[in-house]
Amino acid sequence: MLDKGLKERTLVFQVDLFDSRGELPGNLLEVEQRRKHIVYSSRTRFNTDLYCERQRLRHAIAELVAELPSQDQKSTKLSRLRALGESHDIAIVHLAYRRAGYEGQDSDYEFSRRSMLEHWQAGRDDVQRTLQNPRWHAAYDGSDGVLLCDVAADSNVA
């Protein structure tokens, strides 16, 4: 979805219901719980990492084409490369649910009213903490056109 028609600076809030980070498991039930969280979260992270790599490549192509003499930039032979290099800055703010210490291995299918209210409150708290932190809307450094931000992970907030 991020690759479709974005031509200007973009801010994305990525929400992940599972977090790949966590405590070292102490028993087999905790091992299974960690495994689930890692599996569910890794798909999101894989897609983000792949997008960022492509974005950095587009940014590098755009910079390379801009360095060429103006007569070479107009070459029809470079038109495909120029099109691949269409780039814009993007900030991806990652919001991941950090589970409560008492949650068990059923966290991927336990949808009681109480747990949903707790999850929603945790999400609101994470968004509030993120919006109050200036890092997520800081100026881009221009190095590769991508800013990744996970305020809760960066500040070790549980």
Secondary structure, 3 states (H helix, E strand, C coil): CCCCCCCCCEEEEEEECCCCCCCCCCCHHHHHHHHHHHHHHHHHHHHHHHHHHHHHHHHHHHHHHHHCCHHHHCCHHHHHHHHHCCCCCEEEEEEECCCCCCCCHHHHCCCCHHHHHHHHHHHHHHHHHHHHCHHHHCCCCCCCCEEEECHHHHCCCC
